Amino acid sequence: MPTPILVLNCGSSSVKYQVIDADSEAVWATGLVEKIGLPEGILTHKVPDGEFVVEAPIPNHDEALRLVVQAFADHGPALADVVAVGHRAVHGGELFRETTIVTQAVIDGMEALAGLAPLHNPPNVTGIRAAQAVLPDVPHVAIFDTAFFATLPAEAYTYAIDKDLAKQHSIRKYGFHGTSHSYVSKKTAEVLGRDLKSLKTIVCHLGNGASISAVDGGVAVETSMGLTPLPGLVMGTRSGDIDPGVFAYLGRVAGLDALAVDKVLNKQSGMAGLTGGLSDFRDISAQIAAGDADAKLAMDVYLHRLVSYIGSYVALLGGTDTLVFTAGVGENDAAVRAGVCDRLAPLGFKLDPAANAVRSKEPRVISAPDSPVTILVVPTNEELAMARETVAAIRR
Ligand code: ADP
């Protein structure tokens, strides 16, 4: 008996969706609504029969969801068969430590957390409301990006600042990309035929946004993102770690207020900041090949940061069994993987260059047979993870 789940990821200007049969894990439909709020909106709906595109102004998420429902009505599969909806929810704060069935109280809680994630939580809530309006008779489930990191020990999530101020404003490390880190760490154990409970893993989620986690026996013990998704690794347009004194300094010398600095660090920094605008690693590699010194330095900074984190997580875990690469850069960029592993070779990370060069969508081991640490590429699948979480929540 199929168990079709609609998974929805409502961002500020886009909606991504899939219908996944949670029993066979087959994907029945995928879709993307882009440019919500702009005059030239576009919906792309893919089913086994083909791909259907609707171009129309899409002023808001209600209209986006209305078009999604229409696409399902026109091209299938039947939304009436969907047994539950799983919603990506970015920030669970201290309120939501696990996947949660949506009630009015949950929506109120998510709204109360909007200050922690002003760009993400409001569209998540809008999406939930709009989806509840069109699918009122099935359970809706919120899957929080932060939930996998609810297990971090206090010594990892506590910032060394005034404890009363921290408590008053819920300032602590939360971590993000949790659905991906959780899925990839579990999948790693499965691929290796190992018991998750006895496996130490370092997961590098390297996409446009990037984060790294240390997972001990399936339990997250450290991660690089924090109160917000800004700290940690160098990212496409985000700085990652930087001296927090830069906020006051830029205020003094450049007249930038905190919001302006926040924007610089989120949107004009990282690889884009270092290269003069390039955030895609394919473009950056091409520039390096063409002899561009800025692109080369950007890559060196990126690798230096990543290697520093991996080394620190090896120390925290007391050694690691595996190092896993995932997301757009981690899955596709063999040069980044080689750059990381070559620098880490003295610590027992020995790559098999031929295996590293293989392009594939399958999970695979890329370390040499005699490498003390097993190195893998494990493609992430946040939608499948969300479908599984949704089913687990409604069956609990
Ligand atoms: P997001 O954080 O937006 O979900 P993804 O995980 O999809 O990001 O990663 C997108 C990034 O992956 C691109 O910006 C690009 O830098 C990188 N990427 C995608 N394909 C390749 C490739 N073939 N080679 C190198 N990098 C790639």
Boltz pocket constraint, residues with backbone or C-beta under 6 A from the ligand:
constraints:
  - pocket:
      binder: B
      contacts: [[A, 206], [A, 207], [A, 208], [A, 209], [A, 236], [A, 279], [A, 280], [A, 281], [A, 282], [A, 327], [A, 328], [A, 329], [A, 332], [A, 333]]
      max_distance: 6.0
